[in-house]
Amino acid sequence: MRKTIAFFFIVINIGLLQAQKYKDWVKKADSCYRAGNFKMSVNFYEKAFKTEQKSSTDFYNAGCSAAMAKENEKAFKWLNLSIDNGYENITHLQTDSDLMSLHTEKEWKMTIDRLQKKLDILEVNYDKQLQKELLDIYAEDQGIRGEFMKIYNDPNSNKRKIDSIGKIMGKKDSINLVKVAKILDEKGWLGKDVIGVQANQTLFLVIQHSPLKYQQKYLPMMREAVKKGNATSGNLAYLEDRVALREGRPQIYGSQSARNKMTKKSYVSPMIDPDNVDKRRAEVGLGTMAEYAAKLNIEWNLEAYKKELPEIMKLENIKE
């Protein structure tokens, strides 16, 4: 019996080590992607996938890195593996700027057709008209934000350019909010079984980008939707945080960040009980604070953050 138990724990430890190694490789791959070192990103993804091959998101991101590195064969291989492992966002796939170089390849149509055939089976009972309306809104919502971030992060941009694209984004958001509010008021928070994953995500995105009074109105509806399985707890966490900060309270899950106007550096907005934020994030399916901060190019140091918190609270006029 002792030998059996010992072997059992050895197997568990090996599994944990492999899982950690996978996360480390993916983290390095993501870091290289953000730095524009796409070939190195591809190399790290290759090492990760020798350990584990399950995440549709990681396969998709790897495909993007490979496309940017002009390694088209690997790009198509990983995109197809992403589809096989559950990727469903055909709208994003077709409009992702990282993949534009693949559009002229014969394999591109085959990849799109592969996903479309899968969706045709999954979506046989969907409300197709409503799904299309929401997918069009999604494309517009994300498209204008992509344009805004390019200008916002361009060192040659000026305030006039940023304000101009910001006004366009605001106008589009207002139009999309009217459409989504009508859907929510008439039909409620519809689940992915009715409109699909991406259309369901659109409901959250539009409310997340809306004025506070609309977020306050639909937050209780989203909470109920999560209980029924019609919305994700991770998305709800983002909305809970945004509403809290807008109401002058600390956020709960650390999902919101801001940029210091004086130093030009980004930071994590004030949160309650920073010591246990990773526990709270895990409960709603979010990764660690360090992993999330890295994606925002923010250096996360818990002890340093706690020391800076009083000043950050003053900066954003947040009350305990």
C-alpha positions as CSV (number, residue, x, y, z in Angstrom):
1,M,0.0,0.0,0.0
2,R,2.8,2.4,0.9
3,K,4.4,1.9,-2.5
4,T,1.1,2.6,-4.3
5,I,0.6,5.8,-2.3
6,A,4.1,6.9,-3.0
7,F,3.7,6.3,-6.7
8,F,0.4,8.2,-6.6
9,F,2.1,11.3,-5.1
10,I,5.0,11.0,-7.6
11,V,2.5,11.1,-10.5
12,I,0.7,14.1,-9.0
13,N,3.9,16.0,-8.5
14,I,5.1,15.3,-12.1
15,G,1.7,16.5,-13.3
16,L,1.9,19.7,-11.2
17,L,5.5,20.4,-12.5
18,Q,4.4,19.9,-16.1
19,A,1.4,22.3,-15.6
20,Q,3.7,24.9,-14.1
21,K,6.2,24.5,-16.9
22,Y,3.4,24.9,-19.4
23,K,2.2,28.1,-17.8
24,D,5.8,29.5,-17.7
25,W,6.4,28.8,-21.4
26,V,3.0,30.4,-22.3
27,K,3.8,33.4,-20.1
28,K,7.2,33.9,-21.9
29,A,5.5,33.5,-25.3
30,D,2.9,36.2,-24.4
31,S,5.7,38.5,-23.2
32,C,7.6,38.1,-26.4
33,Y,4.5,38.7,-28.4
34,R,3.8,42.0,-26.6
35,A,7.5,43.0,-27.2
36,G,7.1,42.3,-30.9
37,N,9.5,39.4,-30.9
38,F,7.2,37.0,-32.7
39,K,9.7,34.4,-33.6
40,M,10.8,34.0,-30.0
41,S,7.1,33.8,-29.1
42,V,6.6,31.0,-31.5
43,N,9.6,29.1,-30.0
44,F,8.1,29.4,-26.5
45,Y,4.7,28.2,-27.7
46,E,6.3,25.2,-29.3
47,K,7.9,24.3,-26.0
48,A,4.6,24.8,-24.2
49,F,2.7,22.5,-26.5
50,K,5.2,19.7,-26.0
51,T,3.9,19.7,-22.4
52,E,0.2,20.2,-22.9
53,Q,-2.3,20.7,-25.8
54,K,-5.7,21.7,-24.5
55,S,-6.2,25.4,-24.5
56,S,-8.0,26.8,-27.5
57,T,-7.0,30.4,-26.4
58,D,-3.3,29.5,-26.3
59,F,-3.5,27.7,-29.6
60,Y,-5.2,30.8,-31.1
61,N,-2.6,33.2,-29.7
62,A,0.2,30.9,-30.9
63,G,-1.4,31.1,-34.4
64,C,-1.3,34.9,-34.2
65,S,2.4,34.9,-33.2
66,A,3.2,32.5,-36.0
67,A,1.3,34.6,-38.6
68,M,3.2,37.7,-37.4
69,A,6.5,35.8,-37.6
70,K,5.5,34.8,-41.2
71,E,5.5,31.1,-40.2
72,N,2.3,30.4,-42.0
73,E,2.4,26.6,-41.8
74,K,2.6,26.7,-38.0
75,A,-0.1,29.5,-37.9
76,F,-2.6,27.3,-39.7
77,K,-1.7,24.2,-37.7
78,W,-2.3,26.1,-34.4
79,L,-5.5,27.9,-35.6
80,N,-7.0,24.5,-36.6
81,L,-6.0,23.0,-33.2
82,S,-7.7,26.0,-31.6
83,I,-10.9,25.2,-33.4
84,D,-10.6,21.5,-32.6
85,N,-10.3,22.5,-28.9
86,G,-13.3,24.7,-28.7
87,Y,-12.6,28.1,-30.4
88,E,-15.8,29.5,-31.8
89,N,-15.3,33.2,-32.5
90,I,-15.4,33.3,-36.3
91,T,-16.0,37.1,-36.3
92,H,-12.8,37.8,-34.5
93,L,-10.9,35.2,-36.5
94,Q,-11.9,36.9,-39.8
95,T,-11.1,40.5,-38.6
96,D,-8.0,39.9,-36.4
97,S,-5.2,42.1,-37.8
98,D,-2.6,39.6,-36.7
99,L,-3.9,37.1,-39.2
100,M,-4.4,39.4,-42.2
101,S,-1.3,38.0,-43.9
102,L,-2.9,34.6,-44.1
103,H,-6.0,35.7,-46.0
104,T,-4.4,35.2,-49.4
105,E,-3.3,31.7,-48.6
106,K,-5.5,28.8,-49.9
107,E,-5.5,27.3,-46.4
108,W,-7.3,30.4,-45.1
109,K,-10.7,29.5,-46.7
110,M,-10.2,25.9,-45.5
111,T,-9.7,27.1,-41.9
112,I,-12.8,29.4,-42.1
113,D,-14.9,26.6,-43.6
114,R,-13.7,24.2,-40.8
115,L,-14.9,26.6,-38.1
116,Q,-18.1,27.4,-40.0
117,K,-19.1,23.7,-40.3
118,K,-18.5,23.3,-36.6
119,L,-20.7,26.3,-35.9
120,D,-23.4,25.1,-38.2
121,I,-23.8,22.1,-36.0
122,L,-23.6,24.0,-32.7
123,E,-25.9,26.8,-33.8
124,V,-28.8,24.7,-35.4
125,N,-31.2,26.0,-32.7
126,Y,-29.9,29.5,-32.3
127,D,-31.8,32.7,-32.9
128,K,-29.8,33.5,-36.1
129,Q,-31.2,37.0,-36.7
130,L,-30.4,38.1,-33.2
131,Q,-27.1,36.4,-33.2
132,K,-26.1,38.2,-36.5
133,E,-27.2,41.6,-35.0
134,L,-25.0,41.0,-31.9
135,L,-22.0,39.8,-33.9
136,D,-22.1,42.9,-36.0
137,I,-22.2,45.0,-32.8
138,Y,-19.2,43.0,-31.5
139,A,-17.2,43.7,-34.6
140,E,-17.9,47.4,-34.4
141,D,-17.2,47.5,-30.6
142,Q,-13.9,45.8,-30.9
143,G,-12.9,47.4,-34.2
144,I,-13.1,51.0,-33.0
145,R,-11.3,50.0,-29.8
146,G,-8.5,48.5,-31.8
147,E,-8.2,51.8,-33.8
148,F,-8.3,53.8,-30.6
149,M,-5.5,51.8,-28.9
150,K,-3.3,52.1,-31.9
151,I,-3.6,55.9,-31.8
152,Y,-3.4,56.1,-28.0
153,N,-0.2,54.0,-27.9
154,D,1.4,55.8,-30.8
155,P,4.2,58.0,-29.5
156,N,3.6,60.4,-32.4
157,S,-0.1,60.9,-31.6
158,N,-1.3,64.1,-30.0
159,K,-4.3,64.9,-27.8
160,R,-6.3,66.1,-30.8
161,K,-6.0,62.7,-32.6
162,I,-6.9,60.8,-29.4
163,D,-9.9,63.0,-28.6
164,S,-11.1,62.7,-32.2
165,I,-11.1,58.9,-32.2
166,G,-12.5,58.9,-28.7
167,K,-15.5,60.9,-29.9
168,I,-16.1,58.4,-32.7
169,M,-15.9,55.5,-30.3
170,G,-18.3,57.2,-27.9
171,K,-20.8,57.8,-30.7
172,K,-20.6,54.1,-31.8
173,D,-21.0,53.0,-28.2
174,S,-24.1,55.0,-27.7
175,I,-25.7,53.5,-30.8
176,N,-24.8,50.0,-29.8
177,L,-26.1,50.6,-26.3
178,V,-29.5,51.5,-27.6
179,K,-29.6,48.2,-29.5
180,V,-28.4,46.0,-26.7
181,A,-30.5,47.7,-24.0
182,K,-33.6,46.9,-26.2
183,I,-32.6,43.3,-26.4
184,L,-32.0,43.0,-22.6
185,D,-35.2,44.8,-21.7
186,E,-37.3,42.6,-24.1
187,K,-35.6,39.2,-23.9
188,G,-33.4,39.3,-20.8
189,W,-29.7,38.2,-20.7
190,L,-29.7,35.5,-23.3
191,G,-27.3,32.6,-22.9
192,K,-24.9,31.0,-25.4
193,D,-27.4,28.2,-26.0
194,V,-29.6,30.8,-27.7
195,I,-27.2,33.2,-29.4
196,G,-23.8,31.6,-29.2
197,V,-20.7,32.4,-27.2
198,Q,-19.6,35.5,-29.0
199,A,-23.0,37.1,-29.2
200,N,-23.5,36.4,-25.5
201,Q,-20.1,38.1,-24.9
202,T,-21.3,41.1,-26.8
203,L,-24.1,41.8,-24.2
204,F,-21.4,42.1,-21.6
205,L,-19.0,44.2,-23.7
206,V,-21.6,46.8,-24.6
207,I,-22.7,47.2,-20.9
208,Q,-19.1,47.2,-19.7
209,H,-18.5,50.2,-22.1
210,S,-21.7,52.1,-21.1
211,P,-22.3,55.0,-18.7
212,L,-22.6,54.2,-15.0
213,K,-26.4,54.4,-14.8
214,Y,-26.8,51.6,-17.4
215,Q,-24.2,49.5,-15.7
216,Q,-26.1,49.9,-12.4
217,K,-29.3,49.0,-14.1
218,Y,-28.1,45.8,-15.8
219,L,-25.6,44.6,-13.1
220,P,-28.4,42.7,-11.1
221,M,-29.6,41.1,-14.4
222,M,-26.1,39.9,-15.1
223,R,-25.7,38.5,-11.6
224,E,-28.9,36.4,-12.2
225,A,-27.6,35.4,-15.6
226,V,-24.4,34.0,-14.0
227,K,-26.5,31.9,-11.6
228,K,-28.5,30.5,-14.6
229,G,-25.4,29.9,-16.6
230,N,-26.2,32.6,-19.2
231,A,-23.1,34.7,-18.4
232,T,-19.7,34.0,-17.1
233,S,-18.5,34.8,-13.6
234,G,-15.3,36.2,-15.0
235,N,-17.1,38.8,-17.0
236,L,-19.3,39.7,-14.1
237,A,-16.2,40.3,-12.0
238,Y,-15.1,43.0,-14.5
239,L,-18.5,44.7,-14.4
240,E,-18.6,44.5,-10.6
241,D,-15.1,46.2,-10.4
242,R,-16.0,48.9,-12.9
243,V,-19.2,49.8,-11.1
244,A,-17.5,49.8,-7.7
245,L,-14.8,52.3,-8.9
246,R,-17.3,54.5,-10.6
247,E,-19.3,54.7,-7.4
248,G,-16.1,55.6,-5.5
249,R,-15.5,52.2,-3.9
250,P,-12.4,49.9,-4.2
251,Q,-12.7,47.2,-6.7
252,I,-12.8,43.5,-5.7
253,Y,-11.0,41.5,-8.4
254,G,-8.3,43.9,-9.5
255,S,-9.5,43.9,-13.1
256,Q,-9.4,47.7,-13.7
257,S,-6.3,49.8,-14.2
258,A,-5.5,53.4,-14.9
259,R,-2.6,55.6,-16.0
260,N,-1.0,58.2,-13.8
261,K,-1.2,61.5,-15.8
262,M,2.0,62.7,-14.2
263,T,4.3,59.7,-14.5
264,K,2.5,58.2,-17.6
265,K,2.7,54.8,-16.0
266,S,-0.2,52.4,-15.7
267,Y,-1.2,50.9,-12.3
268,V,-3.8,48.6,-10.8
269,S,-6.7,50.7,-9.5
270,P,-7.6,50.5,-5.7
271,M,-8.9,47.2,-4.5
272,I,-10.1,45.7,-1.2
273,D,-7.9,43.2,0.6
274,P,-5.0,42.8,-1.9
275,D,-3.6,39.9,0.1
276,N,-6.4,37.7,-1.0
277,V,-7.1,39.0,-4.5
278,D,-5.7,35.9,-6.2
279,K,-8.1,33.7,-4.2
280,R,-11.1,35.9,-5.2
281,R,-9.9,35.8,-8.9
282,A,-9.6,32.0,-8.8
283,E,-13.2,31.7,-7.6
284,V,-14.5,33.5,-10.7
285,G,-12.1,31.8,-13.1
286,L,-9.6,34.5,-13.6
287,G,-5.8,34.0,-13.6
288,T,-3.4,35.4,-10.9
289,M,-2.9,39.1,-10.5
290,A,0.7,38.8,-11.6
291,E,-0.4,37.1,-14.9
292,Y,-3.0,39.8,-15.5
293,A,-0.8,42.7,-14.7
294,A,1.9,41.4,-17.1
295,K,-0.6,41.5,-19.9
296,L,-1.2,45.2,-19.1
297,N,2.6,45.8,-19.0
298,I,2.3,46.5,-15.3
299,E,4.9,45.2,-12.9
300,W,3.0,43.5,-10.0
301,N,4.5,43.5,-6.6
302,L,2.0,42.9,-3.8
303,E,3.9,44.5,-1.0
304,A,4.8,47.6,-3.0
305,Y,1.2,47.9,-4.1
306,K,0.0,47.8,-0.5
307,K,2.4,50.6,0.4
308,E,1.2,52.7,-2.6
309,L,-2.5,52.0,-2.1
310,P,-3.3,55.0,0.1
311,E,-1.8,57.3,-2.5
312,I,-3.6,55.5,-5.3
313,M,-6.9,55.8,-3.3
314,K,-6.4,59.6,-3.2
315,L,-5.4,59.7,-6.8
316,E,-8.8,58.1,-7.9
317,N,-10.8,59.7,-5.1
318,I,-11.8,56.2,-3.7
319,K,-13.2,55.8,-0.2
320,E,-12.7,52.7,1.9
